Amino acid sequence: MKGCNIHFHQNTIYIICKSRTTFGIWISCLPVFELDRKIDASELGEQVLENLQYSLDQISHDRLKETSEEVLNRLGFNDWEKFDRETVFISLILKEKEIEITPYIPAKDGYGFNPVIQKKLKCDLEVKTIGKLIFDAKLIAEQLNPRKINDMSTLTDALDRIIKWLEIHKPELAHSFQPGLSFDEIQAGEEKIGFKLPADIYELYQWRNGATLDCHFLVFPSMVFLPFDEAIESSMGWNTMVAEDEELYVNEEWYLNEEWCAKSPLFIFINDDIGSCGIPLQIPPNYPEQPVVEWGEGGMPSVYYDSLTAMMLTLAECCETGAYYIDSGGFIIEDVSKSAPIIQKYNSQFYEYDELGRVTAWVETVIIEGEKKEIRTQYDSQYDYNRIATVQRRCLILEIITLLIGLGIPILVAYFVWEKLIQQWWQ
């Protein structure tokens, strides 16, 4: 019997070898493999099988403390409690030719981990399957984390604030939101789309399974929060189109613009004839989390919110502060003078407006070589959907003066020259 532990920590995956003592106790030991978080399932499976080769059975208890400290030093942490608190923990055991993968969740008392036995996954020694099930186990561990369940998620809290506002101002829309799905139902859809869905999408669809009425809300008028099956279908259509498009963007600083959005597979959760919102399933290294992109009819996706949580926090506060209001036609209208500072509060990319609500600049914050840099694009004549556009105003007086300077001076010069010639001729 052999084993190892997999810990997901920020942008790193740690594979820690473990061996079993003569008393049947598993202990962490060297070697520790450190992998990039963006590694694919096959590579992860290969690294796990290699790490298992170092796992031993029936070792003595002589150096348990020293062995544990060696591993902790290799990880770069001072104590196991801090390391455990910052990671998602998966246990893997090899029994003959079968792999058992068990997600662990933090204990409710705040110390150590407990196995989620009912969610244990099993497979043979095929590397891609091993890697895929490890990623699946990670997602299970994140979803069942009692710290997240006990402390209401920021995302779910924002969604509840939105639905509460809708119940007062648009009750027919609030009542059209369908009951949420189970974890397993969402996971089945994930297998269909062929990409790992972010934890926020799981949380969104466990909260509600879309709406049956047009939203008249969120980002554009008359858009639909798609039920999960329709979201999967729309996403698969987009992703097929992207996969068939052979055109590649060539730009050394591609992460400074939004071209990458057009080539990324998406999970589309808001859609209609005039526009869509989705979450890219592949993101550049300078994005700490998956943003929300939007695009209108005939356009290409561009980043609009820093994350799904940032989006819902923005919308919830806009509802509560009067940035969104109901007009006489029953539509939810945006007051950009109120919404602009809220968008800036929760997002690193946003439009700036003048006192008349006209777009003056697009601002985005990017991370280059670990440093945050602000990129500002000024607009002379630009508009953004329902927002008022900046108009390049013409000053008639200034144009007349410019015309006189441009044409009048040459005419005057010609006049004086002609007059001089006439005088000489008469003489």
VOGU-3710 file (C-alpha; in Angstrom, 3 decimals, decimal comma):
1> mkgcnihfhq> 0,000/0,000/0,000  1,333/3,436/-0,971  0,021/6,961/-0,542  0,461/10,688/-0,973  -1,365/13,894/-0,083  -2,246/16,611/-2,579  -2,578/20,172/-1,305  -3,890/23,008/-3,490  -2,393/26,295/-2,285  -2,998/29,517/-4,248
11> ntiyiicksr> -1,105/29,009/-7,548  0,713/25,863/-6,448  -0,111/22,179/-6,096  1,968/20,244/-3,544  2,237/16,459/-3,757  3,562/15,207/-0,419  4,723/11,624/-0,170  3,428/9,672/2,819  4,521/6,360/4,315  2,845/3,982/6,770
21> ttfgiwiscl> 4,432/3,028/10,072  4,467/-0,385/11,709  1,423/0,754/13,706  -0,502/1,554/10,520  -0,213/5,339/10,903  0,338/7,420/7,790  2,974/10,180/8,107  4,111/12,857/5,665  7,645/12,477/4,382  9,952/13,584/1,584
31> pvfeldrkid> 9,929/14,056/-1,349  7,570/16,964/-1,929  6,686/17,792/-5,537  5,780/21,420/-6,262  3,658/21,930/-9,387  2,104/24,882/-11,166  -1,652/25,191/-10,550  -2,257/25,375/-14,312  -0,986/21,812/-14,856  -3,393/19,591/-16,812
41> aselgeqvle> -4,943/16,331/-15,607  -2,509/14,037/-17,425  0,575/15,820/-16,061  -0,864/15,795/-12,559  -1,585/12,056/-12,803  1,976/11,359/-13,980  3,489/13,329/-11,090  1,291/11,510/-8,571  2,377/8,081/-9,829  6,015/9,149/-9,678
51> nlqysldqis> 5,624/10,433/-6,112  3,992/7,149/-5,051  7,185/5,301/-5,903  8,815/6,863/-2,811  6,023/5,784/-0,451  7,072/3,048/2,016  5,164/0,601/4,200  5,999/-0,632/7,698  8,538/2,083/8,553  9,682/2,666/12,129
61> hdrlketsee> 8,630/5,479/14,466  12,171/6,592/15,241  12,191/9,923/13,393  8,551/10,932/13,188  9,047/14,470/14,494  12,168/15,092/12,434  10,491/13,757/9,286  7,479/16,030/9,786  9,703/19,081/10,285  11,689/18,269/7,145
71> vlnrlgfndw> 8,509/18,263/5,101  7,276/21,521/6,678  10,601/23,224/5,928  10,447/22,007/2,338  6,969/23,562/2,033  8,253/26,886/3,396  5,822/27,043/6,364  6,453/27,392/10,091  3,625/25,201/11,351  1,198/22,623/9,971
81> ekfdretvfi> -1,877/24,440/11,236  -1,145/27,499/9,096  -0,378/25,330/6,064  -3,585/23,318/6,479  -5,669/26,465/6,927  -4,519/27,839/3,556  -4,864/24,705/1,431  -7,435/22,332/-0,033  -6,475/18,817/1,018  -6,900/15,566/-0,956
91> slilkekeie> -5,655/12,133/0,173  -4,635/9,442/-2,298  -4,016/5,750/-1,550  -2,801/3,055/-3,959  -4,128/-0,424/-3,174  -2,676/-2,960/-5,589  -3,816/-1,529/-8,957  -6,612/0,739/-7,711  -6,362/4,378/-6,677  -8,611/5,796/-3,929
101> itpyipakdg> -8,972/9,580/-3,843  -10,639/11,120/-0,787  -11,486/14,820/-0,365  -10,927/16,242/3,127  -12,654/19,233/4,678  -11,641/21,326/7,698  -12,933/20,013/11,010  -15,761/22,045/12,482  -13,723/22,819/15,575  -11,184/24,545/13,326
111> ygfnpviqkk> -8,313/22,094/13,816  -7,302/19,367/11,357  -9,326/17,739/8,580  -12,079/15,176/8,278  -12,448/12,807/5,289  -15,588/12,976/3,156  -15,894/9,187/2,900  -19,172/9,224/0,961  -17,453/11,218/-1,803  -14,449/8,902/-2,155
121> lkcdlevkti> -13,448/8,384/-5,805  -11,804/5,310/-7,315  -10,010/4,595/-10,592  -7,316/2,481/-12,202  -3,752/3,655/-12,915  -4,575/5,689/-16,039  -2,815/9,034/-15,532  -5,450/11,342/-17,059  -8,253/9,761/-15,025  -6,211/10,102/-11,833
131> gklifdakli> -5,604/13,797/-12,499  -9,236/14,456/-13,410  -10,553/12,793/-10,248  -8,104/14,770/-8,121  -9,507/17,997/-9,585  -13,027/16,647/-8,977  -12,150/15,873/-5,362  -10,761/19,390/-4,919  -14,040/20,881/-6,107  -15,984/18,625/-3,717
141> aeqlnprkin> -13,767/19,700/-0,825  -14,309/23,373/-1,661  -18,072/22,989/-1,927  -18,421/21,059/1,337  -16,035/23,218/3,337  -17,921/23,857/6,628  -16,229/27,217/7,059  -17,860/28,311/3,826  -21,221/26,770/4,742  -21,309/28,153/8,284
151> dmstltdald> -20,217/31,636/7,255  -22,615/32,639/4,516  -20,740/33,029/1,269  -20,218/36,571/0,053  -21,596/35,519/-3,324  -24,739/33,890/-1,918  -25,297/36,857/0,382  -25,104/39,260/-2,592  -27,517/37,072/-4,583  -29,973/37,054/-1,676
161> riikwleihk> -29,807/40,860/-1,511  -30,636/41,065/-5,225  -33,575/38,680/-4,970  -34,913/40,599/-1,958  -34,856/43,831/-4,011  -36,580/42,065/-6,916  -39,297/40,698/-4,628  -40,200/44,288/-3,765  -39,751/46,000/-7,137  -40,175/43,182/-9,697
171> pelahsfqpg> -41,997/40,352/-7,900  -42,977/38,542/-11,111  -39,301/38,251/-12,029  -38,260/37,180/-8,521  -40,860/34,399/-8,584  -39,556/33,116/-11,922  -36,223/32,074/-10,402  -36,122/28,265/-10,245  -34,930/26,178/-7,259  -31,227/25,443/-7,146
181> lsfdeiqage> -29,557/22,222/-8,289  -27,580/19,670/-6,329  -23,805/19,402/-6,528  -24,073/16,130/-8,454  -26,487/17,623/-11,022  -24,061/20,456/-11,754  -21,130/18,061/-11,933  -22,975/15,976/-14,536  -23,361/19,097/-16,683  -19,685/19,867/-16,230
191> ekigfklpad> -18,790/16,491/-17,721  -20,991/17,328/-20,711  -19,342/20,680/-21,410  -15,875/19,141/-21,070  -14,282/21,853/-18,871  -13,898/22,364/-15,134  -16,454/24,865/-13,900  -15,348/27,373/-11,248  -16,665/27,013/-7,701  -18,672/30,254/-8,099
201> iyelyqwrng> -20,739/28,687/-10,891  -21,504/25,724/-8,626  -22,577/28,156/-5,927  -24,673/30,237/-8,348  -26,640/27,242/-9,633  -26,997/25,670/-6,208  -28,596/28,990/-5,212  -31,042/29,160/-8,169  -31,324/27,294/-11,466  -31,835/30,320/-13,686
211> atldchflvf> -35,056/32,217/-14,341  -37,959/31,638/-16,705  -38,588/35,335/-17,419  -36,390/37,940/-19,089  -34,412/39,726/-16,428  -34,726/43,322/-17,712  -31,742/43,498/-15,433  -28,121/42,645/-14,598  -26,133/44,250/-17,432  -28,423/44,787/-20,416
221> psmvflpfde> -32,180/45,122/-20,768  -34,205/42,025/-21,618  -31,631/39,349/-20,779  -32,146/35,915/-19,289  -30,405/34,221/-16,358  -30,154/30,879/-18,115  -31,292/27,623/-16,517  -28,317/25,289/-16,218  -29,202/23,013/-19,157  -29,613/26,024/-21,456
231> aiessmgwnt> -26,358/27,511/-20,144  -24,552/24,268/-20,998  -26,060/24,252/-24,494  -25,149/27,906/-25,166  -21,635/27,389/-23,825  -21,041/24,303/-25,948  -22,145/26,234/-29,047  -19,714/29,064/-28,323  -16,843/26,730/-27,449  -17,327/24,735/-30,651
241> mvaedeelyv> -17,130/27,961/-32,661  -13,938/29,023/-30,858  -12,332/25,610/-31,385  -13,045/25,774/-35,133  -11,609/29,280/-35,517  -7,993/28,888/-36,586  -7,155/32,603/-36,302  -4,774/33,240/-33,411  -3,974/36,568/-31,859  -0,298/37,495/-31,927
251> neewylneew> 0,679/40,043/-29,318  3,632/39,912/-26,931  1,587/41,754/-24,314  -1,642/39,904/-24,992  -2,534/39,943/-21,297  -2,759/43,745/-21,404  -5,772/43,672/-23,696  -8,931/41,662/-23,978  -8,176/39,646/-27,112  -7,654/36,473/-25,097
261> caksplfifi> -11,370/36,464/-24,194  -12,277/35,772/-27,803  -10,258/32,539/-27,818  -11,163/31,192/-24,386  -13,895/28,599/-23,864  -16,704/30,181/-21,867  -19,475/29,206/-19,500  -22,369/31,450/-20,618  -24,931/32,025/-17,866  -26,724/35,127/-19,168
271> nddigscgip> -27,870/35,276/-22,762  -30,295/36,826/-25,234  -30,388/38,089/-28,797  -28,656/41,355/-27,915  -25,876/40,252/-25,573  -24,348/37,687/-23,245  -22,309/37,276/-20,081  -19,978/34,407/-19,362  -16,977/33,229/-17,381  -13,773/32,305/-19,259
281> lqippnypeq> -12,676/28,760/-18,443  -9,072/29,519/-19,396  -7,520/32,746/-18,115  -4,150/34,564/-18,378  -1,647/34,273/-15,505  -2,201/37,878/-14,394  -5,842/37,202/-13,431  -6,090/36,016/-9,801  -9,606/34,689/-10,438  -11,943/34,102/-13,346
291> pvvewgeggm> -13,560/37,378/-14,475  -16,981/37,897/-16,012  -16,947/38,926/-19,670  -19,735/40,511/-21,687  -20,362/41,136/-25,356  -23,126/42,544/-27,498  -24,527/41,350/-30,789  -21,721/41,046/-33,340  -19,071/41,917/-30,753  -16,387/39,895/-28,992
301> psvyydslta> -16,107/39,207/-25,252  -14,318/41,683/-23,023  -13,773/41,722/-19,268  -16,456/43,663/-17,405  -16,386/42,386/-13,800  -13,403/41,073/-11,844  -15,309/37,936/-10,821  -18,812/36,575/-10,432  -18,751/37,633/-6,776  -17,629/41,153/-7,744
311> mmltlaecce> -20,437/41,284/-10,292  -23,146/40,323/-7,811  -21,781/42,646/-5,112  -21,895/45,464/-7,672  -25,457/44,669/-8,700  -26,665/44,223/-5,115  -25,311/47,607/-4,039  -26,700/49,273/-7,169  -30,125/47,899/-6,250  -29,943/49,089/-2,664
321> tgayyidsgg> -28,608/52,589/-3,370  -30,969/53,655/-6,154  -28,434/53,254/-8,954  -31,041/50,912/-10,439  -34,639/52,080/-10,515  -37,899/51,121/-12,215  -39,078/53,379/-15,039  -42,662/53,920/-16,179  -42,393/51,009/-18,605  -41,402/48,581/-15,869
331> fiiedvsksa> -37,792/48,305/-16,963  -34,847/48,504/-14,562  -32,820/51,581/-15,534  -29,256/52,411/-14,530  -28,252/55,830/-13,192  -24,556/55,919/-14,141  -23,797/58,802/-11,788  -24,621/56,435/-8,928  -23,478/53,133/-10,411  -20,016/54,291/-11,575
341> piiqkynsqf> -18,447/54,604/-8,092  -19,975/51,254/-7,100  -18,477/49,547/-10,154  -15,090/51,085/-9,286  -15,425/49,888/-5,706  -15,616/46,195/-6,623  -13,766/46,016/-9,949  -10,340/46,877/-11,341  -11,746/47,673/-14,805  -14,414/50,314/-15,269
351> yeydelgrvt> -15,627/53,333/-17,219  -15,261/56,872/-15,916  -17,941/59,500/-16,572  -18,219/63,266/-16,464  -20,885/65,149/-14,516  -23,369/64,632/-17,371  -22,920/60,862/-17,379  -20,821/60,796/-20,554  -18,047/58,206/-20,913  -14,637/59,868/-20,605
361> awvetviieg> -12,226/56,966/-20,051  -11,812/53,221/-19,673  -9,556/52,271/-16,757  -8,055/48,850/-16,093  -5,565/47,588/-13,535  -3,249/44,769/-14,606  -0,478/42,901/-12,829  2,839/42,869/-14,687  5,768/41,039/-13,091  4,040/41,149/-9,728
371> ekkeirtqyd> 3,291/44,889/-9,818  -0,092/46,531/-10,314  -0,236/49,013/-13,170  -3,157/51,217/-14,196  -3,899/51,606/-17,900  -6,203/54,475/-18,862  -7,825/54,880/-22,274  -9,348/58,312/-22,901  -12,443/58,586/-25,115  -13,282/61,461/-27,433
381> sqydynriat> -16,331/59,870/-28,998  -17,393/56,552/-27,527  -20,440/54,919/-26,004  -21,180/51,859/-23,939  -24,609/50,359/-24,541  -27,243/52,369/-22,627  -24,810/54,930/-21,278  -24,621/58,465/-22,689  -21,759/58,862/-25,134  -19,132/61,557/-25,065
391> vqrrclilei> -19,900/64,021/-27,861  -17,045/65,851/-29,533  -18,438/69,370/-29,423  -17,591/71,816/-32,252  -16,860/75,440/-31,359  -18,159/77,617/-34,239  -16,295/80,777/-33,210  -13,000/78,932/-32,942  -13,574/77,279/-36,328  -14,293/80,690/-37,983
401> itlliglgip> -11,119/82,142/-36,491  -9,154/79,111/-37,660  -10,643/79,440/-41,149  -9,765/83,139/-41,318  -6,239/82,431/-40,189  -5,883/79,595/-42,666  -7,401/81,378/-45,681  -7,430/85,082/-44,820  -3,700/85,605/-44,412  -2,783/84,143/-47,854
411> ilvayfvwek> -5,568/86,263/-49,458  -4,325/89,435/-47,781  -0,763/88,698/-48,858  -1,926/88,094/-52,433  -3,979/91,307/-52,347  -1,013/93,474/-51,257  1,265/91,830/-53,833  -1,320/92,410/-56,601  -1,813/96,026/-55,512  1,930/96,601/-55,605
421> liqqwwq> 2,164/95,165/-59,124  -0,704/97,365/-60,371  0,949/100,459/-58,930  4,230/99,618/-60,676  2,449/98,980/-64,000  0,671/102,346/-63,948  3,910/104,090/-63,199
//
